[in-house]
Amino acid sequence: MQEEILTHFEDPVYLESLYRKNKSDFKKAFDCIYPELKDNKLAEFWHQRLIYETDTIFWGTRKELKFVAILSLTAGLLAKIPHIFTINEEFFYPRNISFIVLPSLTAYFIHKNNLSNKTIAWITAMLLVFLIYINLLPNNPESNTLTLACLHLPILLWGLFGISFSGHELQNFQKRLEFLRFNGDLLVMSGLLLIAGGLMTGITLGLFEFIGLKNQKFYFSYVVIFGLPMVPIIATFLTQNNPQLVNRVSPVIAKLFSPLVLVMLVVYLSAIVFSGKDPYNDREFLMLFNLLLIGVMALIFFSVAESTNRQKNKFGIWILLLLAIVTTVVNLIALSAIIYRISEWGISPNRIAVLGANVLMLTHIMIVIIKLYKSVLGKKELSDVGRSIVQYIPVYLIWSLLIVFILPFAFGFQ
């Protein structure tokens, strides 16, 4: 979008159309190129317009509101399928929970970006393949490969979601980085909506119970089960039409939590020595260790994505570099633990999946460390760190594809 703004900078009609089409992307792209155009009066006009804080929320057009309402209703109905068709919940939800929300979000950006029929057909075909495949896997609750397939399938759907978000700029790494930034904004907005919904739920149930009416079963069966899938859809709609809602919150969260998580990790690794716990012989502890690793890496990537369009902060980059180094230590401990468990008890689907994931994450974080170090020295821009992050994402998608489609057959659906 940056090139598009520069190319049509003297065309006010085109710029206005571009802005109304995607306000969030336009603002972030303009913020990147504004330092080059500071002396231009037209650039100053757009700068003042974009930073103007309005007290009103833009609720989109009537057509867009109807489309969001349809997506929200569809997601709620999908969540109710086990109750409508009397399907076993233990069979339905593990396999299909990612199909409740992610396809709706994908459809939102397909509509928003006006994707070609060819792209729509390809995305739809892939969704159908995933849907049919995961529901045809043998119904064995004890199967580790089934569990792994269900856990990795959302990553593939998230990849399709990213394709729809990128639209016609799939090869543009800035657009991919924008997708990571959007995921952070989406989590923030969804969290706020969930807090508000939780408060409303508590107040509603309390008021009805106060007058002697207990409606918990009805409320959770209809209001909550319809409301939960709506949260990310409404959050997406709000953040896309009102970027000012989270533009300042997300960077604050990234800057605040990065140093706090760094301190927590250092203290945690030190405490492990005295706790008597170790990931080598404690399977649950190893799982927790890997979840911690995934969470910290996500924070690093989100922080980098939030920082690339902003003024360079050397202290912030140092924090991210130290956090990445400590994360590497956590990764090496987890990797050595899984190798130890394989040498002691042999190969299993879970150990293969965890080993591969740890190797991929270790490789990725090492690449990021090198880029961050060069950025600290002034040899590379922070945008190069962002590029190294988004260019590696297809590797995770390929690995997830192998876990979902190859691993169950390789281990006989064990």
C-alpha positions as CSV (number, residue, x, y, z in Angstrom):
1,M,0.0,0.0,0.0
2,Q,3.0,2.4,0.6
3,E,3.9,2.3,-3.1
4,E,0.3,2.8,-4.1
5,I,0.0,5.9,-1.8
6,L,3.2,7.4,-3.2
7,T,2.2,6.6,-6.8
8,H,-1.2,8.4,-6.5
9,F,-0.2,11.0,-3.9
10,E,-1.3,13.9,-6.1
11,D,-4.7,12.3,-6.8
12,P,-7.0,13.2,-3.9
13,V,-9.9,11.1,-5.2
14,Y,-7.9,8.0,-5.5
15,L,-6.3,8.5,-2.0
16,E,-9.7,9.0,-0.4
17,S,-11.0,5.9,-2.1
18,L,-8.0,3.9,-0.9
19,Y,-8.4,5.3,2.7
20,R,-12.1,4.3,2.9
21,K,-11.4,0.9,1.5
22,N,-9.0,0.0,4.4
23,K,-8.5,2.7,7.0
24,S,-6.2,0.6,9.2
25,D,-3.8,-0.4,6.5
26,F,-3.8,3.1,5.0
27,K,-2.9,4.7,8.3
28,K,-0.1,2.3,9.0
29,A,1.3,2.6,5.5
30,F,1.1,6.4,5.6
31,D,2.9,6.5,9.0
32,C,5.8,4.6,7.4
33,I,6.3,7.0,4.5
34,Y,5.4,10.3,6.3
35,P,9.0,11.0,7.4
36,E,9.9,11.3,3.7
37,L,7.0,13.7,3.0
38,K,7.1,16.0,6.0
39,D,7.7,19.2,4.0
40,N,4.7,18.5,1.7
41,K,1.5,20.3,2.6
42,L,-0.7,17.6,1.3
43,A,1.2,15.0,3.4
44,E,0.8,17.3,6.5
45,F,-3.0,17.5,5.8
46,W,-3.2,13.7,5.7
47,H,-1.0,13.4,8.8
48,Q,-3.3,15.7,10.8
49,R,-6.4,13.9,9.6
50,L,-5.1,10.5,10.5
51,I,-3.9,11.4,14.0
52,Y,-7.1,13.3,14.8
53,E,-8.8,11.5,17.7
54,T,-12.5,11.3,17.3
55,D,-14.9,10.4,20.1
56,T,-17.2,8.5,17.8
57,I,-17.0,4.9,16.7
58,F,-17.4,4.1,13.0
59,W,-19.8,1.2,12.6
60,G,-19.3,0.7,8.9
61,T,-21.9,0.7,6.2
62,R,-25.3,-1.0,6.5
63,K,-24.1,-3.6,4.0
64,E,-21.0,-4.4,6.0
65,L,-23.0,-4.7,9.2
66,K,-25.3,-7.2,7.6
67,F,-22.4,-9.2,6.4
68,V,-20.8,-9.3,9.9
69,A,-24.2,-10.2,11.4
70,I,-24.5,-13.2,8.9
71,L,-20.9,-14.3,9.8
72,S,-21.6,-14.1,13.5
73,L,-24.9,-16.0,13.2
74,T,-23.2,-18.7,11.1
75,A,-20.4,-19.1,13.6
76,G,-23.0,-19.4,16.4
77,L,-25.0,-22.0,14.5
78,L,-21.8,-24.0,13.7
79,A,-21.0,-24.1,17.5
80,K,-24.5,-25.5,18.1
81,I,-24.3,-28.3,15.5
82,P,-23.8,-31.1,18.2
83,H,-27.0,-29.9,19.9
84,I,-29.0,-29.4,16.7
85,F,-28.1,-32.8,15.1
86,T,-27.4,-34.8,18.3
87,I,-23.7,-35.3,17.5
88,N,-21.3,-36.5,20.1
89,E,-19.6,-33.4,21.5
90,E,-16.4,-35.3,22.2
91,F,-16.2,-36.2,18.6
92,F,-17.3,-32.9,17.1
93,Y,-15.5,-30.1,19.0
94,P,-11.9,-31.4,19.0
95,R,-12.0,-31.9,15.3
96,N,-14.1,-28.9,14.3
97,I,-13.6,-26.1,16.8
98,S,-11.2,-24.3,14.5
99,F,-13.9,-24.3,11.7
100,I,-16.3,-22.4,13.9
101,V,-14.5,-19.0,13.8
102,L,-11.5,-19.1,11.4
103,P,-13.5,-19.6,8.1
104,S,-15.8,-16.7,9.1
105,L,-12.7,-14.4,9.6
106,T,-11.3,-15.7,6.3
107,A,-14.7,-14.9,4.6
108,Y,-14.6,-11.4,6.1
109,F,-11.3,-10.5,4.5
110,I,-12.2,-12.3,1.2
111,H,-15.1,-9.9,1.1
112,K,-13.1,-6.9,2.3
113,N,-10.2,-7.4,-0.1
114,N,-12.5,-8.3,-3.0
115,L,-10.4,-11.4,-3.9
116,S,-10.6,-13.1,-7.3
117,N,-13.0,-16.0,-7.9
118,K,-10.0,-18.2,-8.5
119,T,-8.5,-17.4,-5.1
120,I,-11.9,-17.8,-3.4
121,A,-12.4,-21.2,-5.1
122,W,-8.9,-22.3,-3.9
123,I,-9.4,-21.2,-0.3
124,T,-12.9,-22.9,-0.2
125,A,-11.5,-26.1,-1.7
126,M,-8.7,-26.2,0.9
127,L,-11.2,-25.6,3.7
128,L,-13.4,-28.5,2.5
129,V,-10.5,-30.8,2.2
130,F,-9.4,-30.1,5.7
131,L,-13.0,-30.4,7.0
132,I,-13.7,-33.7,5.3
133,Y,-10.3,-35.2,6.2
134,I,-10.3,-34.4,9.9
135,N,-13.8,-35.8,10.3
136,L,-12.9,-39.0,8.4
137,L,-10.1,-39.9,10.7
138,P,-10.8,-43.0,12.9
139,N,-12.7,-42.2,16.0
140,N,-10.2,-43.4,18.6
141,P,-10.1,-41.0,21.7
142,E,-6.8,-42.7,22.7
143,S,-5.1,-41.9,19.4
144,N,-2.1,-39.5,19.8
145,T,-2.0,-38.9,16.1
146,L,-5.6,-37.8,16.1
147,T,-4.9,-35.4,18.9
148,L,-1.9,-34.0,17.1
149,A,-3.8,-33.6,13.9
150,C,-6.6,-31.7,15.8
151,L,-4.0,-29.4,17.5
152,H,-2.1,-28.6,14.2
153,L,-5.2,-28.2,12.0
154,P,-5.9,-24.7,13.3
155,I,-2.5,-23.6,12.2
156,L,-3.4,-24.5,8.6
157,L,-6.7,-22.7,8.8
158,W,-4.8,-19.7,10.3
159,G,-2.6,-19.8,7.2
160,L,-5.6,-19.6,4.9
161,F,-6.9,-16.7,7.1
162,G,-3.5,-15.0,6.5
163,I,-3.8,-15.5,2.7
164,S,-7.3,-13.8,2.7
165,F,-5.9,-11.0,4.9
166,S,-3.0,-10.4,2.5
167,G,-5.3,-10.3,-0.4
168,H,-3.5,-9.3,-3.6
169,E,-0.2,-8.5,-1.7
170,L,0.6,-12.1,-0.6
171,Q,4.3,-11.7,-1.6
172,N,4.7,-8.4,0.3
173,F,6.4,-9.1,3.5
174,Q,5.1,-5.8,5.0
175,K,1.5,-7.2,4.5
176,R,2.5,-10.4,6.2
177,L,4.0,-8.4,9.1
178,E,0.8,-6.4,9.2
179,F,-1.1,-9.7,9.6
180,L,1.0,-10.6,12.7
181,R,0.3,-7.1,14.1
182,F,-3.4,-7.6,13.4
183,N,-3.4,-10.9,15.3
184,G,-2.1,-9.0,18.3
185,D,-4.7,-6.3,18.0
186,L,-7.4,-8.9,17.6
187,L,-6.3,-10.6,20.8
188,V,-6.4,-7.3,22.7
189,M,-9.8,-6.3,21.4
190,S,-11.2,-9.9,21.9
191,G,-9.9,-9.8,25.5
192,L,-11.7,-6.6,26.2
193,L,-15.0,-7.9,24.7
194,L,-14.7,-11.1,26.7
195,I,-14.2,-9.1,29.9
196,A,-17.3,-7.0,29.1
197,G,-19.2,-10.2,28.2
198,G,-18.1,-11.9,31.4
199,L,-19.3,-8.9,33.5
200,M,-22.6,-8.9,31.7
201,T,-23.0,-12.6,32.2
202,G,-22.4,-12.3,36.0
203,I,-24.8,-9.4,36.3
204,T,-27.5,-11.1,34.3
205,L,-27.4,-14.4,36.1
206,G,-27.2,-12.6,39.5
207,L,-30.3,-10.5,38.7
208,F,-32.4,-13.4,37.6
209,E,-31.3,-15.5,40.5
210,F,-32.2,-12.6,42.8
211,I,-35.9,-12.8,41.7
212,G,-35.9,-16.6,42.0
213,L,-35.4,-17.5,38.3
214,K,-32.4,-19.8,37.6
215,N,-31.6,-19.5,33.9
216,Q,-28.0,-20.7,33.8
217,K,-28.6,-23.7,31.5
218,F,-30.6,-21.6,28.9
219,Y,-28.1,-18.7,29.1
220,F,-25.0,-20.9,28.6
221,S,-26.7,-23.1,26.0
222,Y,-27.8,-20.2,23.8
223,V,-26.4,-16.8,24.7
224,V,-22.8,-17.9,25.6
225,I,-22.4,-20.5,22.9
226,F,-23.6,-18.0,20.3
227,G,-21.7,-15.1,21.9
228,L,-18.3,-16.7,22.1
229,P,-17.7,-17.3,18.4
230,M,-19.0,-13.8,17.7
231,V,-16.2,-12.2,19.8
232,P,-13.3,-12.5,17.3
233,I,-15.6,-11.6,14.4
234,I,-16.9,-8.4,16.0
235,A,-13.3,-7.6,17.3
236,T,-12.0,-7.9,13.7
237,F,-14.8,-5.6,12.4
238,L,-14.1,-3.0,15.1
239,T,-10.3,-3.0,14.7
240,Q,-10.5,-2.7,10.9
241,N,-13.0,0.2,10.9
242,N,-11.6,1.9,14.0
243,P,-7.8,1.4,14.1
244,Q,-7.5,4.1,16.8
245,L,-9.1,1.7,19.3
246,V,-6.0,-0.4,19.7
247,N,-3.3,1.5,17.9
248,R,-1.9,2.8,21.2
249,V,-2.9,-0.2,23.4
250,S,-1.0,-2.9,21.6
251,P,2.4,-1.1,21.5
252,V,2.1,-0.4,25.2
253,I,1.4,-4.1,26.0
254,A,4.4,-5.1,23.8
255,K,6.7,-2.6,25.5
256,L,5.4,-3.4,29.0
257,F,5.4,-7.2,28.9
258,S,8.7,-7.7,27.0
259,P,10.9,-6.7,30.0
260,L,8.6,-8.3,32.5
261,V,8.6,-11.6,30.7
262,L,12.4,-11.3,30.4
263,V,12.8,-11.0,34.2
264,M,10.2,-13.7,34.7
265,L,12.1,-16.2,32.5
266,V,15.4,-15.5,34.1
267,V,13.9,-16.0,37.6
268,Y,12.0,-19.1,36.4
269,L,15.1,-20.8,34.9
270,S,17.0,-20.1,38.2
271,A,14.1,-21.5,40.3
272,I,14.0,-24.7,38.3
273,V,17.4,-25.6,39.6
274,F,16.1,-25.6,43.2
275,S,12.6,-26.9,42.5
276,G,13.5,-30.5,41.9
277,K,11.4,-30.5,38.7
278,D,13.0,-31.2,35.4
279,P,11.6,-31.7,31.8
280,Y,13.7,-34.8,31.3
281,N,11.6,-37.1,33.5
282,D,8.4,-35.2,34.0
283,R,6.2,-35.3,30.8
284,E,3.7,-32.7,32.0
285,F,6.5,-30.3,33.0
286,L,8.0,-30.7,29.5
287,M,4.6,-29.8,27.9
288,L,4.3,-26.7,30.1
289,F,7.9,-25.8,29.1
290,N,7.0,-26.0,25.5
291,L,3.8,-23.9,26.0
292,L,5.9,-21.3,27.7
293,L,8.3,-21.3,24.8
294,I,5.6,-20.8,22.2
295,G,4.1,-18.0,24.3
296,V,7.4,-16.1,24.6
297,M,8.2,-16.5,20.9
298,A,4.7,-15.2,20.1
299,L,5.4,-12.2,22.3
300,I,8.8,-11.5,20.6
301,F,7.2,-11.7,17.1
302,F,4.3,-9.5,18.1
303,S,6.7,-6.9,19.7
304,V,8.8,-6.8,16.5
305,A,5.7,-6.5,14.4
306,E,4.5,-3.6,16.5
307,S,7.9,-1.8,16.5
308,T,8.8,-1.9,12.8
309,N,6.5,1.0,11.8
310,R,7.6,3.1,14.8
311,Q,10.6,5.2,15.7
312,K,13.7,3.0,16.5
313,N,14.1,2.4,20.2
314,K,17.5,0.9,20.9
315,F,16.6,0.0,24.5
316,G,13.5,-1.9,23.3
317,I,15.6,-3.8,20.7
318,W,18.1,-4.7,23.4
319,I,15.2,-6.1,25.5
320,L,14.0,-8.2,22.6
321,L,17.5,-9.4,21.9
322,L,18.0,-10.5,25.5
323,L,14.5,-12.1,25.6
324,A,15.3,-14.0,22.4
325,I,18.6,-15.2,23.9
326,V,16.9,-16.4,27.1
327,T,14.2,-18.0,24.9
328,T,16.9,-19.9,23.1
329,V,18.1,-21.3,26.4
330,V,14.6,-22.5,27.2
331,N,14.4,-24.0,23.7
332,L,17.7,-25.9,24.1
333,I,16.6,-27.3,27.5
334,A,13.3,-28.5,25.9
335,L,15.1,-29.9,22.9
336,S,17.6,-31.8,25.0
337,A,14.8,-33.1,27.1
338,I,12.9,-34.5,24.1
339,I,16.0,-36.0,22.7
340,Y,16.7,-37.7,26.0
341,R,13.2,-39.1,26.2
342,I,13.5,-40.5,22.7
343,S,16.8,-42.1,23.5
344,E,15.3,-43.6,26.7
345,W,11.8,-44.7,25.6
346,G,12.0,-44.6,21.8
347,I,10.0,-42.8,19.1
348,S,6.4,-41.9,19.4
349,P,4.0,-39.5,17.5
350,N,4.1,-37.0,20.4
351,R,7.9,-37.0,20.6
352,I,8.3,-36.7,16.8
353,A,5.9,-33.7,16.8
354,V,7.6,-32.0,19.8
355,L,11.1,-32.7,18.4
356,G,10.3,-31.2,15.0
357,A,8.6,-28.1,16.5
358,N,11.5,-27.4,18.8
359,V,14.0,-27.7,16.0
360,L,12.0,-25.3,13.8
361,M,11.6,-22.8,16.7
362,L,15.2,-23.0,17.6
363,T,16.3,-22.4,14.0
364,H,13.8,-19.5,13.7
365,I,14.8,-17.8,17.0
366,M,18.5,-18.0,16.0
367,I,17.8,-16.2,12.8
368,V,15.9,-13.6,14.7
369,I,18.7,-13.2,17.2
370,I,21.3,-12.6,14.4
371,K,19.0,-9.9,12.8
372,L,18.3,-8.3,16.2
373,Y,22.0,-8.1,17.0
374,K,22.7,-6.5,13.7
375,S,19.9,-4.0,14.3
376,V,21.4,-3.1,17.7
377,L,24.7,-2.5,16.0
378,G,23.0,-0.3,13.4
379,K,23.9,-2.7,10.5
380,K,20.3,-3.7,9.8
381,E,16.9,-2.0,10.2
382,L,14.3,-3.5,12.5
383,S,12.2,-4.2,9.4
384,D,14.8,-6.8,8.4
385,V,14.0,-8.6,11.7
386,G,10.3,-8.5,10.7
387,R,11.1,-9.9,7.3
388,S,13.0,-12.8,8.8
389,I,10.0,-13.6,11.0
390,V,7.3,-13.6,8.3
391,Q,9.5,-15.4,5.7
392,Y,9.8,-18.4,8.1
393,I,6.0,-18.8,8.6
394,P,5.5,-21.1,5.6
395,V,7.9,-23.5,7.3
396,Y,5.5,-23.9,10.3
397,L,2.6,-24.4,7.8
398,I,4.5,-27.2,6.0
399,W,5.3,-28.9,9.3
400,S,1.7,-28.7,10.4
401,L,0.7,-30.1,7.0
402,L,3.0,-33.1,7.7
403,I,1.6,-33.6,11.2
404,V,-2.0,-33.5,10.0
405,F,-1.8,-35.6,6.9
406,I,1.3,-37.8,7.2
407,L,1.8,-38.6,10.8
408,P,-1.5,-40.5,11.4
409,F,-0.8,-42.8,8.5
410,A,2.9,-43.2,9.4
411,F,2.0,-44.5,12.9
412,G,-1.2,-46.4,11.9
413,F,-3.5,-43.9,13.5
414,Q,-2.1,-44.7,17.0
